[in-house]
Amino acid sequence: MGKVTGFLEFERLEEGYEPVAQRVKNYREFVIGLNAEQAKQQGARCMDCGTPFCNSGCPVNNIIPDFNDLVFQGDWRNAIEVLHSTNNFPEFTGRICPAPCEAACTLNVNADPVGIKSIEHAIIDRAWVEGWVQPMPAARQTGKTVAVVGSGPAGLAAAQQLARAGHAVTVFEKSDRIGGLLRYGIPDFKMEKSLIDRRVAQMQAEGVVFRSRVLVGALPASGAGSKVPNDATETLSALALLAQFDAVLLAGGAEQSRDLPVPGRDLDGVHFAMEFLPQQNKVNAGDALSQQIRADGKHVIVIGGGDTGSDCVGTSNRHGAASVTQFEVMPRPPEEEDRPLTWPFWPYKLRTSSSHEEGCGREFAIATKAFAGSDGKVRSLQTVNVANQDGKLVEVAGSERDYPADLVLLAMGFTHPLASVLEAFGVERDGRGNAKAGTDEGGYRTSADKVFAAGDMRRGQSLVVWAIREGRQAARSIDAFLMQSTNLPR
């Protein structure tokens, strides 16, 4: 590697944040990335460790030691080439990936890992500034057509790979703008949407056609289902799509929010996170909403301790909530992981996000028994503490408590994709309700002829970086299906 003793000489350097008092006044990104010299120093910390566990820790198998070394050498142009060889959208992962690569870093055995995510962030941001990110249209067209249903990270990654292989790709999105949960699930302060727009422009120059406001299949007759924005003005049947295209990729995500069926659930003021978060993103984009769900001056309870819950916390703080409290049913994790036990895998430990640092009470091992209210509106939560007994959560006697709440946001994750979409294509589902489709060479095929599935729709709720991996691998499978061979990378 570039500097053999770098890991002994230099400490881990974290990216900076704008002060809390400043950043909560707007919805702009507030992370201060590394400059060229800082990124070089972080690259110097990468060890000549022999077996780079970071590569396998990364779902897209980024070639991390190589781009770390190139940054150390000052060869940024080749660094972005290496990064793009495995990851279509490093500006997304460089901002919102939890960085399992860093957990797997060899330095993390007994020290602070290399700041891989911050180096990736620096590489791609510089590449855009320098004009190194350009359209890469196919040299020839195959005459084959592919429909991609869903424009989240899996759908976008697959569409770009297939277009570069020479296929005519059309991406269908039911919302008014392209991006899926990148657009309407992730707050702008974590990832500004101009990043999606410039990638869409690149992909259009590569031949990808985007059609928004098009619902493929149909929502359940009851109207239940996804709380992700559905702005569709046109509906296409599965039969019509199958008749028009040589292959179809279902990449619509896991959109069915996990509910909390306790007394008082129907009170006004109890909402899914995906009713709350997309509205603010729409307002940020210039849309006028007549009845936006707001947290101004309210006591907000966020139920669910993951990233979606954290996003609700950050958005509520920017609204000017009177208080924000986040509930997690599981016990409080340890401050530090047990490295000898967990390395190089993703560790179990307490994670504090930038949104938590902006102001948030956190309660662990707590369950909601009921919502209470007056005049049809939620006013409080009735809770009880829980403890683990023989692998089961049981209530702790005498721990009942009431919490004031004017707004409750359910952020407990997603259970499976919309059944109606899979039913429309006749796709067999697995035991969790996801599309049943294989992986690896020739995989990602469903039980329906020429229909493939990838991303959260196939694997269940997961990370953006996993969705990109699935989209790339599904594209390889589709290319092999259409052409009987493929040169696309895994």
Buried (B, 14 or more C-beta within 10 A) or exposed (E): BBBEEBBEEBEBBEBEBBEBEEBBEEBEBBBEBBEEEBBBBBBBBBBBBEEBBBBEBBBBBBBBBBBBBBBBBEBBEBBBBBBBBBBBBBBBBBBBBBBBBBBBBBBBEEBBBBBBBBBBBBBBBBBEEEEBBEEBBBEEEBEBBBBBBBBBBBBBBBBBBBBBBBBBBBBBBBBBBBBBBBBBBBBBBBBBBEBBBEBBEBBBEBBBBBBBBBBBBBBEEEEEBBBBBBBBEEEBEBEEBBEEBBBBBBBBBBBBBBEBEBEBBEBEBBBBBBBBBBBBBBBBEEBEEEEEBBBEEBBBBBBBBBBBBBBBBBBBBBBEBBBBBBBBBEEEBEEEBEBEEBBBEBBEBEEEBBBBEBBBBBBBBBBBBEBBBEEEEBBBBBBBBBEEEEEEBEEBEEBEEEBBBBBBBBBBBBBBBBBBBBBBBEBEBEEEBBBBBBBEEEBBBBBBEBBBBBBBBBBBBBBBBBBBBBBBBBBBBBBBBBBEEBEBEE
